Amino acid sequence: MSRDRMVREMCAAVDAGDAESFASWFADDAVYVFANGEPLIGRAAITAATAGAAGALPWVRHVVEQVAEVGADQLFCRFTIETAAPDGTPLALPCVTVIRLAGDRVTDYRVHMDITPALAPAGAPS
């Protein structure tokens, strides 16, 4: 399977709220870091956090703009994350994810984005 297709399938799983399918791409001892959050270690922690995050936003859609292979074991991915603010205003949030692989398993997943506009209370500065 191509790496581009792998990333698109991972995004589709998140968009569908399917934490198990998303986490199935990860090695048992994978590390996952979202923005400035604490690292999550292991597939079980990644599954639980992904399932919990699914309820934080009303909906989410990943628009994959670029998947670039860097060497044999790293991907640079650029997305726009479409969702809605708490007041219903549509949002398009830029996101970059860097993925390290061992074979076909994700060993390190780093999400670089600011999700605050999607979580801020209506009328609050973002």
Residue frames as qw, qx, qy, qz and C-alpha x, y, z in Angstrom:
[[0.000, 0.891, 0.455, 0.000, 0.00, 0.00, 0.00],
 [0.374, 0.566, -0.052, 0.733, 1.26, 3.47, -0.79],
 [0.304, -0.216, -0.497, 0.784, 2.13, 5.79, 2.07],
 [0.230, -0.091, -0.125, -0.961, -0.30, 8.38, 0.68],
 [0.613, -0.295, -0.579, -0.449, -3.13, 5.86, 0.83],
 [0.535, -0.252, -0.683, 0.430, -2.11, 4.85, 4.36],
 [0.080, -0.105, -0.288, 0.948, -2.35, 8.48, 5.55],
 [0.419, -0.136, -0.314, -0.841, -5.70, 8.94, 3.80],
 [0.645, -0.296, -0.688, -0.150, -7.08, 5.79, 5.45],
 [0.387, -0.220, -0.583, 0.680, -5.85, 6.96, 8.86],
 [0.124, 0.022, 0.061, -0.990, -7.58, 10.32, 8.31],
 [0.539, -0.216, -0.531, -0.617, -10.79, 8.63, 7.16],
 [0.558, -0.303, -0.742, 0.214, -10.81, 6.57, 10.37],
 [0.176, -0.213, -0.409, 0.869, -10.49, 9.71, 12.52],
 [0.284, -0.040, -0.223, -0.931, -13.17, 11.49, 10.47],
 [0.621, -0.248, -0.627, -0.400, -15.51, 8.51, 11.02],
 [0.536, -0.584, 0.335, -0.509, -14.78, 8.47, 14.77],
 [0.980, -0.009, -0.196, -0.022, -13.22, 5.00, 14.46],
 [0.277, -0.822, 0.487, -0.101, -10.45, 5.13, 17.06],
 [0.836, -0.186, 0.512, 0.067, -9.70, 1.40, 16.76],
 [0.774, 0.540, 0.216, 0.250, -9.04, 1.59, 13.01],
 [0.160, 0.931, -0.243, 0.221, -6.88, 4.69, 13.43],
 [0.469, -0.694, 0.536, -0.106, -4.82, 3.14, 16.21],
 [0.949, 0.068, 0.302, 0.054, -4.38, -0.13, 14.31],
 [0.614, 0.730, -0.155, 0.256, -1.72, 1.62, 12.18],
 [0.147, -0.833, 0.443, -0.298, 0.49, 2.17, 15.25],
 [0.539, 0.217, -0.764, 0.280, 3.20, -0.04, 16.75],
 [0.632, -0.538, -0.552, 0.082, 2.44, -1.38, 20.22],
 [0.534, -0.514, -0.214, 0.636, 4.93, 1.07, 21.77],
 [0.323, 0.588, 0.289, 0.683, 4.31, 4.04, 19.46],
 [0.209, -0.418, -0.312, 0.827, 4.57, 7.63, 20.69],
 [0.110, 0.696, 0.538, 0.462, 1.83, 10.16, 19.78],
 [0.236, -0.396, -0.278, 0.842, 2.09, 13.87, 20.57],
 [0.148, 0.766, 0.526, 0.338, -0.70, 16.36, 19.76],
 [0.020, 0.897, -0.003, 0.442, 0.45, 20.00, 19.79],
 [0.029, 0.611, -0.569, 0.550, 1.84, 20.83, 23.24],
 [0.858, -0.355, -0.008, -0.370, 0.21, 17.85, 24.91],
 [0.502, -0.509, 0.697, -0.048, 1.95, 15.16, 26.87],
 [0.329, 0.314, -0.818, -0.352, 3.20, 12.21, 24.82],
 [0.890, -0.066, 0.192, -0.408, 0.90, 9.21, 24.64],
 [0.008, 0.471, -0.876, -0.106, 2.77, 5.93, 24.72],
 [0.242, 0.047, 0.968, -0.038, 1.32, 2.77, 23.23],
 [0.179, -0.242, -0.709, -0.637, -1.57, 1.78, 21.00],
 [0.276, -0.587, -0.749, 0.133, -4.04, 1.50, 23.90],
 [0.179, -0.567, -0.236, 0.768, -3.38, 5.09, 25.02],
 [0.025, 0.140, -0.454, -0.879, -3.66, 6.32, 21.42],
 [0.207, -0.397, -0.822, -0.350, -6.96, 4.48, 20.97],
 [0.257, -0.646, -0.615, 0.373, -8.41, 5.92, 24.20],
 [0.130, -0.486, -0.014, 0.864, -7.30, 9.49, 23.42],
 [0.071, -0.027, -0.620, -0.781, -8.62, 9.30, 19.87],
 [0.234, -0.523, -0.806, -0.144, -11.98, 8.01, 21.09],
 [0.245, -0.650, -0.437, 0.571, -12.14, 10.80, 23.68],
 [0.106, -0.321, 0.228, 0.913, -11.21, 13.47, 21.14],
 [0.005, 0.326, 0.781, 0.533, -14.02, 12.38, 18.83],
 [0.189, -0.746, -0.636, 0.052, -16.52, 13.95, 21.22],
 [0.322, -0.499, -0.119, 0.796, -14.64, 17.24, 21.56],
 [0.098, 0.250, -0.355, -0.895, -15.65, 18.54, 18.12],
 [0.679, 0.317, 0.297, -0.592, -19.06, 18.41, 16.44],
 [0.899, 0.386, 0.192, 0.072, -17.48, 16.85, 13.34],
 [0.275, -0.696, 0.485, 0.453, -14.09, 16.76, 11.62],
 [0.841, 0.512, 0.162, 0.063, -12.85, 16.31, 8.08],
 [0.498, -0.519, 0.419, 0.554, -9.20, 16.01, 7.09],
 [0.641, 0.764, -0.008, -0.078, -8.36, 17.51, 3.71],
 [0.773, -0.280, 0.324, 0.468, -5.04, 15.93, 2.76],
 [0.321, 0.918, -0.102, -0.208, -2.93, 18.45, 0.86],
 [0.425, 0.677, -0.597, 0.066, 0.48, 16.79, 0.87],
 [0.900, -0.363, 0.236, 0.036, 2.12, 13.55, 1.89],
 [0.429, 0.767, -0.471, 0.069, 5.87, 13.71, 1.32],
 [0.954, -0.199, -0.103, 0.202, 8.22, 10.82, 2.02],
 [0.007, -0.884, 0.439, -0.159, 11.42, 11.95, 3.73],
 [0.066, -0.443, 0.890, -0.088, 13.91, 9.13, 3.53],
 [0.407, -0.045, -0.884, -0.228, 12.72, 5.57, 4.00],
 [0.358, -0.365, -0.813, 0.279, 10.99, 6.00, 7.34],
 [0.044, -0.440, -0.377, 0.813, 9.46, 9.45, 7.69],
 [0.156, 0.628, 0.622, 0.441, 6.39, 11.22, 6.27],
 [0.020, -0.221, -0.174, 0.959, 5.64, 14.93, 6.26],
 [0.040, 0.555, 0.795, 0.243, 1.88, 15.48, 5.95],
 [0.061, 0.085, 0.099, -0.990, 0.06, 18.76, 5.44],
 [0.042, -0.529, -0.842, -0.092, -3.69, 18.99, 6.05],
 [0.276, -0.284, 0.063, -0.916, -6.53, 21.38, 6.50],
 [0.086, -0.285, -0.909, 0.291, -8.79, 20.22, 9.31],
 [0.308, -0.343, -0.301, -0.835, -12.37, 21.29, 8.66],
 [0.257, -0.397, -0.815, 0.334, -14.74, 21.50, 11.61],
 [0.169, -0.774, -0.318, -0.520, -16.98, 24.03, 13.36],
 [0.067, 0.310, -0.494, 0.810, -16.41, 26.44, 16.23],
 [0.002, -0.296, -0.837, 0.460, -18.67, 26.10, 19.29],
 [0.327, 0.475, 0.230, -0.784, -20.95, 28.79, 17.79],
 [0.727, 0.457, 0.509, -0.059, -21.30, 26.76, 14.56],
 [0.277, 0.858, -0.289, -0.321, -18.99, 28.94, 12.47],
 [0.948, 0.274, -0.035, 0.156, -17.11, 26.79, 9.93],
 [0.342, -0.805, 0.439, 0.205, -13.38, 26.49, 10.58],
 [0.870, 0.426, -0.173, 0.175, -10.45, 25.42, 8.42],
 [0.509, -0.793, 0.326, 0.073, -7.41, 24.80, 10.61],
 [0.560, 0.628, -0.540, 0.026, -3.92, 24.22, 9.19],
 [0.833, -0.432, 0.339, -0.072, -2.11, 21.12, 10.42],
 [0.486, 0.586, -0.648, -0.002, 1.25, 19.47, 9.83],
 [0.890, -0.351, 0.257, -0.138, 1.94, 15.94, 11.01],
 [0.273, 0.625, -0.731, -0.024, 5.31, 14.22, 11.01],
 [0.953, -0.135, 0.116, -0.247, 5.17, 10.44, 11.06],
 [0.007, 0.564, -0.824, -0.053, 8.02, 7.98, 11.67],
 [0.924, 0.085, -0.114, -0.356, 7.60, 4.41, 10.51],
 [0.288, -0.400, 0.868, 0.059, 9.12, 1.01, 11.09],
 [0.162, 0.192, 0.923, 0.291, 7.96, -1.01, 8.11],
 [0.191, -0.494, -0.561, -0.636, 4.22, -0.44, 7.85],
 [0.473, -0.668, -0.538, 0.202, 3.75, 0.60, 11.51],
 [0.009, 0.844, -0.070, 0.531, 3.74, 4.13, 12.88],
 [0.683, -0.191, -0.487, 0.510, 6.28, 4.46, 15.69],
 [0.229, -0.393, -0.244, 0.856, 6.15, 8.23, 16.24],
 [0.107, 0.675, 0.588, 0.433, 3.31, 10.62, 15.32],
 [0.243, -0.368, -0.253, 0.861, 3.62, 14.38, 15.93],
 [0.142, 0.768, 0.557, 0.284, 0.68, 16.71, 15.21],
 [0.274, -0.205, -0.095, 0.935, 1.51, 20.40, 14.90],
 [0.094, -0.562, -0.513, -0.642, -1.62, 22.55, 14.98],
 [0.103, -0.009, 0.449, -0.888, -3.59, 25.01, 17.07],
 [0.195, -0.420, -0.855, -0.233, -7.00, 23.56, 17.84],
 [0.069, -0.305, -0.504, 0.805, -8.00, 26.41, 20.19],
 [0.317, 0.070, -0.201, -0.924, -10.38, 28.12, 17.72],
 [0.545, -0.167, -0.719, -0.398, -12.46, 24.93, 17.64],
 [0.504, -0.338, -0.731, 0.311, -12.63, 24.70, 21.43],
 [0.081, 0.027, -0.265, 0.960, -12.95, 28.36, 22.47],
 [0.139, 0.589, 0.703, -0.373, -16.29, 29.38, 23.94],
 [0.281, 0.721, 0.469, 0.425, -18.44, 31.49, 21.63],
 [0.060, -0.971, -0.081, -0.217, -17.31, 35.11, 21.66],
 [0.666, -0.638, 0.208, 0.325, -13.96, 34.35, 23.32],
 [0.276, 0.819, -0.447, -0.231, -10.81, 35.61, 21.63],
 [0.993, 0.075, 0.052, 0.080, -8.87, 32.83, 19.93]]
